[in-house]
Amino acid sequence: MIYLDAAATTPVRREVLEAMWPHLTGDFGNPSSHHGVGESAARALAAARAGVAGVLGCRPAEVVFTSGGTEADNLAVKGIALAAVSGRAVAGAGAVAGARAPDAVSGGRPPRDRHVVISAVEHPAVVESAEYLQRVHGFEVTTVPVDSDGLVVPAEFAAALRPTTALAAVMYANNEVGTVQPIAELAALAREQGVPFHTDAVQAAGWLDLRLDALGVDSLGLSGHKLGAPKGVGALAVRQRVRVEPLVHGGGQERGRRSGTENVAFAVGLAAALTLAEAERAEAAARTTALRDRFIEAVLARVPDARLTGHPTSRLPSVASFTFGATSGEAVLLQLEERGVIVSSGSACAAGDDDPSPVLLAMGVDPVEAQTAVRFTLASSTTAADLDTAADALVASVSALRALR
């Protein structure tokens, strides 16, 4: 099997399993317990938090462990927006429950308007969180369009902001077409207006710089299973000055931002996976980019009507996505699987959905053509031979399907 669906998930790395194992067996304590077993777990959790913070260039206190990227995005979009308009929030250790808070970024100003800004190509975790704020809390949602390559135009983003906007969110790198947004530029525009800025960096992790200061963001979401950690763990890095209304209430863990007994073993696994990925990032990104470009060239040359989707150069090293004229993407996927090549027709979160991709529609792709989309996503372990085989299999698959018409 040649697995080219790494954007959906990756296998757990052996080094990660080895780091987790003690905390799944003998070192099993509750990190909130005030005895030796609990204190040992608390030390492991603190070390994991410091490990994640080291890669992100933030303080350990600014890292909130979550169940994955979806929860991280929900906590950022709902939590920051609700805190900004209500003044009721938690901002790190020592916050008084229910106390009226200063503005989320610039401090001292009254609560903001019920207004959030997102891009037209966000993950459903961000889109549906914004829709929840609109439906339940009366927020206005402004959706910034993208160009035909999937890029947010900075001038249009700036025009959507208001000095009293509660939150802006733009994905760092798209999970379907791989387009990388100019996050530092967009975050700077938000900062000029004093607007908190969140980015979903789930797909960017392991490929792009994640340092909060380099990006200029106020919060950033991650997911472990894209990096070689288990499914079910992620993190939200959120600046201490940014107020967050918790979505999960109870014991006050994670400095009051997410209650519930922490999953120590999985937090350790996330830290190990993220640290390994960061250490390997420069070499892996350069090598994978070269393989990706070679594969794209082969597909465009050998498959009639193949069209690359996403930005031709400002894209993740790992993503090559195409449409195939009038040939069903799902049919291509099944043909490829029969030939031992595993890919997807888009986001794993939308698997089984017959509707055309909202991301492709936002980019101006015709709805019929959008349903021909196929996404190939490489891992750092993908080889040139893997991609040569995949290209041959794709040519054979498309030819077989077109012969049936």
Secondary structure, DSSP 4 states (H G I P E B T S, - for coil): -EE-BTTT--PPPHHHHHHHHHHHTT----TT-SSHHHHHHHHHHHHHHHHHHHHHTS-GGGEEEESSHHHHHHIIIIIIHHHHHH-B-B-STTPPTTPBPPPTTTSSSPP--SEEEEETT--HHHHHHHHHHHHHH--EEEEE-B-TTSPBPHHHHHHH--TT--EEE--SB-TTT-BBP-HHHHHHHHHHTT--EEEE-TTTTTTS---HHHHT-SEEEEEGGGTTSPTT-EEEEE-TTS-B--SS-SS-TGGGTS-S---HHHHHHHHHHHHHHHHHHHHHHHHHHHHHHHHHHHHHHHSTTEEEES-SSSB-TTEEEEEETTS-HHHHHHHHHHTTEE-BSS-GGGTT--SPPHHHHHTT--HHHHTT-EEEE--TT--HHHHHHHHHHHHHHHHHHHHT-
